[in-house]
Amino acid sequence: MGKFIIEGGHSLQGEIHPQGAKNEVLQILCATLLTAEEIVLHNIPRIRDALKMIELLSDLGVRVDRLDDHAYSFRASDINLDYLTSDDFREKSTALRGSVMIVGPLLGRFGKAVVPKPGGDRIGRRRLDTHFLGFQKLGARFDYDARQGYYCVKSTGLKGAYMLLDEASVTGTANIIMAAVLATGITTIYNAACEPYIQQLCKMLVRMGARISGIGSNLLTIEGVESLSGTTHSILPDMIEVGSFIGMAAMTQSELTVKNVAYDQLGIIPDSFQRLGIHLERENDDLRILPAEHYEIETFIDGAIMTIADAPWPGLTPDLLSVILVTATQAKGSVLIHQKMFESRLFFVDKLIDMGAQIILCDPHRATVIGLDNKIRLRATTMSSPDIRAGVALLIAAMSADGTSVIQNIEQIDRGYENIDVRLNNLGASILRG
């Protein structure tokens, strides 16, 4: 198990480029299974989850050629479906929650898919019902072997259908879209997720020959086609990493420029950090965070305590609430953080409390933060990363703390952040990988 040793109190200075979006790349990689023709993908982040997915595709029979550090070519012309029932596939796919998104393209193209119950972050119960209910609407037969922990879907021919999703699941929407593009007839998906990641997937599929309308809305209409062709696609910058850098700059009182952020795709993220009193400037497609000794949390118009909550797009992504929470610990004022979607994601705050943060965990979904206004620095400690986003929040806390902290289980951080220690050290941080 790896660890970071972080010497706190160092300010950052300079420019940093965000990696490709983790939450986009996994579904885009799965979409390469939809055609036998070549697909070239650019701006792939070299993170554990993406590399594991590429390895999984290769083991499944996809020809994978690395073009450079962040570009790959994929050709899924000789898929070995028998691999899905192997022990090797079970071991690798259970370690990667995104592996469930191979089901849609395999079902659409080959009429069959098998996947074990996936793993991933321990941030609460994340249902897969939306995925499989959608496949059933398209005419697939679904079986779940509870003893073996395997999901299996089969079809002799998917048929378009109307469906109202029970939740606006990003991965569920992506999975259903990838099955529906090769179904016969018209599929209508209402309450579809409409995050930029879904928009990117749809635009890529359209370039491959799919017929999708309503892109960017929660009502998608898909007219099935017989086959899809190859294409070239570039992954968006990672909005979660952009938000992480904003919080990091504020907590370390740094001046930082995040380059090429695809600003128009950030949605409410800049406004959410500005509610904490952080000063941001947009310079074309770059985002500059201005240094400040103090930043003050806004209140509502009537003076009530500010509440920041996650919501489906275009609301605030839940992946940034951990970063916003830790950033608020050194602001002036108070804020209620409401994590609606995952009941375990706020449990990492006990580590921040050990560091001296003033936080009241109201229940599994809500925490009240009373900011220290940089009058009292957090104190260094030893802690363990419970998931990707909490891990980076703890890293931010350690970078601002007084003394040397240790974060264990950094494999979780590596799942979502590419060479984060090296990149931050280049800006002035002091992070040693052990």
JOGIQUI-V820777 format. One record per pair of residues at least 12 apart in sequence whose C-alpha atoms are under 7 Angstrom apart, sorted by sequence separation. I is the first residue (numbers start at 1). J is the second residue. D is the distance in Angstrom with one decimal. If there is no record, write none. Layout:
i: [I/I]
j: [J/J]
d: [D/D]
This chain:
i: [62/63/141/142/211/325/358/62/63/140/141/202/211/358/62/140/141/61/62/100/140/210/62/139/199/242/61/62/199/278/61/100/140/210/277/346/380/25/60/61/99/139/173/209/242/276/277/346/60/138/139/160/173/208/209/276/277/344/97/138/208/276/277/318/343/357/380/391/392/94/96/97/138/194/208/263/275/276/343/356/379/380/385/391/20/60/94/95/96/97/138/160/168/170/194/208/262/275/355/356/378/379/380/382/383/384/385/20/26/46/94/95/96/137/159/160/167/168/169/174/194/207/237/261/355/377/378/379/380/381/382/383/384/385/388/20/25/45/93/94/95/158/159/160/161/162/163/164/165/168/193/237/260/261/340/355/377/380/381/382/383/384/385/387/388/19/44/90/137/158/159/160/161/162/163/164/165/192/243/260/261/339/355/43/44/160/161/162/163/164/165/191/192/239/259/338/339/385/388/42/43/190/191/192/250/258/259/307/308/309/310/329/338/388/42/181/190/204/257/258/305/306/307/308/309/310/329/337/338/41/42/84/189/190/257/258/305/306/307/308/309/310/336/337/41/84/189/257/336/337/40/41/117/188/189/256/257/336/351/40/116/117/188/256/335/336/39/40/116/117/187/188/255/297/335/38/39/115/116/130/186/187/255/296/297/334/335/38/39/114/115/130/186/187/255/295/296/297/334/38/114/115/130/186/254/294/295/296/297/333/334/37/114/185/186/253/333/36/37/113/114/185/253/332/36/37/113/184/249/253/329/331/332/35/36/112/113/131/135/181/183/250/328/329/330/331/332/32/112/130/134/180/181/182/183/329/330/331/348/33/111/112/181/182/246/328/329/330/331/32/111/131/180/181/182/330/111/131/182/111/49/107/267/268/269/268/276/276/322/326/322/196/101/319/323/30/34/104/108/322/326/26/30/33/103/104/107/108/33/105/109/27/31/101/104/105/108/34/104/108/247/251/243/247/240/244/251/294/240/247/294/195/194/168/27/31/252/248/252/251/24/28/23/39/40/41/42/43/44/37/38/39/40/41/42/43/35/37/38/39/40/41/42/34/35/35/25/24/21/20/21/20/21/22/20/21/19/20/21/124/18/19/123/124/18/123/124/123/124/123/18/18/12/18/11/13/15/16/17/10/11/12/13/14/15/16/17/9/11/12/13/14/15/16/17/18/12/15/122/121/48/49/47/48/49/47/48/47/47/47/46/45/10/8/9/8/9/6/7/8/9/6/8/9/8/22/8/7/8/7/6/7/5/6/5/6/5/4/5/3/4/3/4/3/2/3/4/2/3/1/2/2/14/13/12/13/12/11/12/10/11/10/7/6/7/6/5/6/4/5/4/5/4/3/4/3/2]
j: [74/75/153/154/223/337/370/75/76/153/154/215/224/371/76/154/155/76/77/115/155/225/78/155/215/258/78/79/216/295/79/118/158/228/295/364/398/44/79/80/118/158/192/228/261/295/296/365/80/158/159/180/193/228/229/296/297/364/118/159/229/297/298/339/364/378/401/412/413/116/118/119/160/216/230/285/297/298/365/378/401/402/407/413/43/83/117/118/119/120/161/183/191/193/217/231/285/298/378/379/401/402/403/405/406/407/408/44/50/70/118/119/120/161/183/184/191/192/193/198/218/231/261/285/379/401/402/403/404/405/406/407/408/409/412/45/50/70/118/119/120/183/184/185/186/187/188/189/190/193/218/262/285/286/365/380/402/405/406/407/408/409/410/412/413/45/70/116/163/184/185/186/187/188/189/190/191/218/269/286/287/365/381/70/71/187/188/189/190/191/192/218/219/266/286/365/366/412/415/70/71/218/219/220/278/286/287/335/336/337/338/357/366/416/71/210/219/233/286/287/334/335/336/337/338/339/358/366/367/71/72/114/219/220/287/288/335/336/337/338/339/340/366/367/72/115/220/288/367/368/72/73/149/220/221/288/289/368/383/73/149/150/221/289/368/369/73/74/150/151/221/222/289/331/369/73/74/150/151/165/221/222/290/331/332/369/370/74/75/150/151/166/222/223/291/331/332/333/370/75/151/152/167/223/291/331/332/333/334/370/371/75/152/223/224/291/371/75/76/152/153/224/292/371/76/77/153/224/289/293/369/371/372/76/77/153/154/172/176/222/224/291/369/370/371/372/373/74/154/172/176/222/223/224/225/371/372/373/390/76/154/155/224/225/289/371/372/373/374/76/155/175/224/225/226/374/156/176/227/157/96/154/314/315/316/316/328/331/389/393/390/265/171/389/393/101/105/175/179/393/397/98/102/105/175/176/179/180/106/178/182/101/105/175/178/179/182/109/179/183/323/327/320/324/319/323/330/373/320/327/374/313/313/312/174/178/399/396/400/400/197/201/197/230/231/232/233/234/235/229/230/231/232/233/234/235/228/230/231/232/233/234/235/228/229/230/235/235/235/235/236/236/237/238/237/238/237/238/239/342/237/238/342/343/238/343/344/344/345/345/241/242/249/258/252/254/256/257/258/252/253/254/255/256/257/258/259/252/254/255/256/257/258/259/260/261/256/259/387/387/414/415/414/415/416/415/416/416/417/418/418/418/399/398/399/399/400/398/399/400/401/399/401/402/402/416/403/403/404/404/404/405/404/405/405/406/406/406/407/406/407/407/408/408/408/409/410/409/410/409/410/411/427/427/427/428/428/428/429/428/429/429/430/430/431/431/431/432/431/432/432/433/433/433/434/434/434]
d: [6.5/5.0/5.5/6.8/5.3/6.7/5.4/5.6/6.3/6.2/5.3/6.8/6.8/6.8/4.4/5.4/6.2/6.8/6.9/6.6/4.7/6.4/6.6/6.8/5.9/7.0/5.7/6.3/5.7/5.8/4.6/6.7/6.6/6.8/4.6/6.5/6.4/6.6/5.9/5.6/6.8/5.5/5.8/5.4/7.0/6.7/4.6/6.8/5.6/5.4/6.1/6.7/6.0/5.3/6.4/5.9/5.3/6.1/4.7/5.2/4.8/4.1/6.8/6.9/5.2/6.6/5.6/7.0/6.5/6.3/6.1/4.8/5.7/5.3/5.7/5.7/5.9/6.2/5.6/5.4/5.1/5.7/6.5/5.7/5.3/6.2/6.2/6.6/5.6/4.8/5.8/5.8/5.6/5.3/5.6/5.9/6.0/5.4/5.2/6.4/4.6/4.9/5.1/5.6/6.2/5.2/6.2/5.5/6.3/6.9/4.2/5.1/5.5/6.3/5.1/5.7/7.0/5.2/5.8/6.4/5.7/6.6/5.9/6.0/4.8/5.8/6.1/6.5/5.4/4.8/4.6/5.0/4.4/5.5/5.0/4.9/6.9/6.2/6.3/4.9/6.2/4.7/4.7/4.7/6.4/5.7/6.2/6.1/6.3/4.6/5.9/6.6/5.1/5.9/5.9/6.3/6.1/4.7/6.5/6.0/6.2/5.7/6.2/5.5/4.7/5.6/4.7/6.1/6.9/6.2/6.0/4.6/4.6/4.6/5.2/4.7/5.5/4.5/6.9/5.1/7.0/4.9/6.5/5.0/6.1/4.2/6.3/6.2/6.2/6.0/6.7/5.0/6.1/6.1/4.6/5.8/6.1/6.6/6.7/6.0/6.1/5.9/6.3/6.9/6.7/5.8/6.5/5.7/6.3/6.0/6.9/6.0/4.6/6.2/4.4/6.0/4.6/6.5/6.8/5.1/6.5/5.0/4.6/5.2/4.6/6.0/7.0/5.6/6.7/5.5/6.8/6.0/5.7/6.6/5.7/6.3/5.9/6.3/6.0/6.2/5.9/6.4/6.9/5.2/5.5/6.8/5.1/4.3/5.8/6.2/5.8/6.4/5.6/5.7/6.4/5.8/6.2/4.4/6.7/4.4/5.7/6.0/4.6/5.3/5.8/6.4/5.7/6.3/4.2/6.9/5.8/6.3/5.7/6.4/5.4/6.7/5.2/5.8/5.9/6.5/7.0/5.0/5.1/5.5/6.0/5.5/6.9/5.6/6.5/7.0/5.3/6.5/5.6/6.4/4.8/5.3/4.4/5.4/4.5/4.6/5.7/6.6/7.0/4.5/4.9/6.7/6.1/6.1/6.7/6.1/5.8/5.7/4.4/5.8/6.2/5.1/5.4/5.9/6.9/5.9/6.5/5.5/5.6/5.1/4.8/6.9/5.5/5.3/6.7/6.2/6.2/4.7/6.3/6.3/4.1/5.8/6.6/4.6/6.5/6.3/4.9/6.9/6.6/6.5/5.0/6.1/4.4/6.6/4.4/5.7/6.0/6.9/6.8/5.0/6.9/4.5/4.8/4.6/6.6/5.6/5.5/6.4/4.7/5.2/6.5/5.8/6.0/4.8/6.9/6.7/4.8/6.5/6.4/6.3/5.9/5.1/6.1/6.5/6.6/6.7/6.7/6.8/6.3/6.6/6.5/6.1/6.7/7.0/6.3/6.1/5.6/6.5/6.9/6.3/4.9/6.2/5.3/4.7/4.3/5.9/6.6/6.2/5.3/5.9/7.0/5.9/6.2/6.8/6.8/5.1/6.7/6.4/6.4/5.4/5.2/5.3/5.4/6.2/4.4/6.6/6.3/6.0/6.8/6.7/6.7/6.1/6.8/6.2/6.2/5.4/6.8/5.4/6.3/7.0/6.9/6.8/6.9/5.5/5.2/5.9/4.8/6.2/6.8/5.0/6.5/5.9/6.2/5.8/6.4/5.7/4.9/5.0/4.7/5.0/4.5/5.3/5.5/4.8/6.9/5.7/6.4/5.7/6.2/6.8/5.9/6.7/6.5/6.9/6.4/5.5/5.7/5.6/5.2/6.6/4.6/3.7/5.7/5.2/6.9/5.1/5.7/5.8/6.0/5.2/6.0/6.8/4.9/4.7/6.9/4.8/6.3/6.3/6.9/7.0/5.3/6.3/6.0/6.4/5.8/6.8/6.2/5.0/5.5/5.5/4.7/5.1/5.0/6.9/5.1/6.6/5.6/6.3/5.8/6.0/6.8/6.9/6.8/6.7/6.6/5.3/5.9/5.1/6.0/4.3/6.9/5.4/6.9/5.7/6.0/5.1/5.6/6.5/6.9/5.8/6.2/4.3/5.2/6.3/6.6/5.1/6.1/6.4/4.8/6.2/5.6/6.3/5.6/6.0/6.0/4.3/5.4/6.5/6.8/5.2/5.8/6.2/4.6/5.6/6.6/6.7/5.1/5.4/6.6/4.3/6.1/6.1/6.9/5.7/5.5/5.6/5.6/6.6/5.9/5.3/5.1/6.5/5.0/6.4/6.3/6.6/6.9/5.7/5.4/5.8/6.6/4.6/5.7/6.4/6.3/5.0/5.6/6.4/4.8/5.9/6.0/5.1/5.8]
